[in-house]
Amino acid sequence: MNKFFTKILILLVSLFWFHSGVDAAEILQVTSSSVLLIGDHNRTYTVKLACTEITPDLEEESLKWLKKQLPRHTKVNLKPKGSVNGVLVAKVIPFDSEIDITEKYINEGFATNKC
């Protein structure tokens, strides 16, 4: 009888283990045309988009475009490239896309590639 309860307990624990979701990083705020505030329900990070140089003439327009592409609570993957003055520099890839947001930015003409 004791073995039966042990097997049931293991089955229940494994069911809950496999159904527990993993919390991904998500956009909390677009603070500027190249800086994002990203959180993972445990920590928050200030992230600068890697390999971008924003054209000053298009700052306001590029900020609107970026907010449209990455609305609040958008789930993203981060590929860190380093840090500058305590700010994480990373490539940001939305879950629904396999294309880095920097590539889209450059293709739209809002930024130039620094890498």
C-alpha positions in Angstrom: 0.0 0.0 0.0 2.9 2.4 0.8 4.4 1.8 -2.7 1.1 2.7 -4.2 1.0 6.1 -2.5 4.6 6.7 -3.4 3.9 6.1 -7.1 0.8 8.4 -7.0 2.8 11.1 -5.3 5.6 10.8 -7.9 3.0 11.0 -10.7 1.3 14.1 -9.2 4.6 15.9 -8.7 5.8 15.1 -12.2 2.4 16.3 -13.7 2.7 19.7 -11.8 6.4 19.9 -12.7 5.9 19.6 -16.5 2.9 21.9 -16.5 4.6 24.8 -14.6 5.4 27.5 -17.1 8.7 29.2 -17.4 8.6 33.0 -17.0 10.3 34.6 -19.9 11.7 38.1 -20.0 9.2 40.7 -21.1 9.2 44.3 -22.0 8.2 46.6 -19.2 9.0 49.9 -20.8 10.6 51.4 -23.9 12.6 54.3 -22.3 14.2 55.6 -25.4 14.8 54.7 -29.1 17.6 52.3 -28.0 17.0 51.5 -24.3 14.5 49.1 -22.9 13.4 48.1 -19.4 13.0 44.4 -19.3 11.9 42.2 -16.4 11.5 38.5 -15.7 9.2 38.6 -12.6 12.3 38.4 -10.5 14.6 41.1 -11.7 14.6 44.1 -14.0 17.3 45.0 -16.5 18.1 48.1 -18.4 19.0 46.9 -21.9 20.6 48.8 -24.7 20.0 47.4 -28.2 23.2 46.0 -29.5 24.8 47.2 -32.8 22.6 50.2 -33.3 23.2 53.9 -33.8 20.0 55.9 -34.0 19.9 58.8 -36.4 19.2 61.9 -34.2 16.8 63.3 -36.8 14.6 60.3 -36.5 14.7 59.9 -32.7 11.0 60.6 -32.1 9.8 58.6 -35.1 12.0 55.7 -34.2 10.8 55.7 -30.6 7.1 55.4 -31.8 8.1 52.6 -34.2 9.9 50.7 -31.4 7.0 51.1 -29.0 4.7 49.7 -31.7 7.1 46.7 -32.3 7.6 46.0 -28.7 4.5 46.8 -26.7 4.5 46.3 -22.9 4.5 42.6 -21.8 5.9 41.4 -25.1 7.9 38.2 -24.4 11.5 38.4 -25.6 14.8 36.5 -25.7 18.0 38.3 -24.9 21.4 37.5 -26.4 23.8 39.5 -24.3 26.8 41.1 -26.0 28.3 42.9 -23.0 27.7 45.9 -20.8 28.5 49.6 -20.8 28.3 51.6 -17.6 26.2 49.0 -15.9 23.7 48.8 -18.8 23.3 45.4 -20.5 23.9 45.5 -24.2 22.0 42.7 -26.0 20.2 41.6 -29.1 16.5 41.5 -28.4 14.4 38.9 -30.2 10.6 38.8 -29.8 9.2 35.3 -29.2 6.9 35.5 -32.2 9.9 36.3 -34.5 13.3 34.9 -35.1 14.6 38.2 -36.3 16.5 40.5 -33.9 14.7 43.8 -33.4 17.9 45.6 -34.4 17.8 44.1 -37.9 14.2 45.3 -38.3 15.3 48.7 -37.0 18.1 49.0 -39.6 15.9 47.7 -42.4 13.3 50.4 -41.6 16.1 53.0 -41.9 15.8 54.3 -38.3 19.3 53.1 -37.3 22.7 52.2 -38.7 24.7 49.1 -38.0 27.6 49.7 -35.7 28.9 46.1 -35.7 
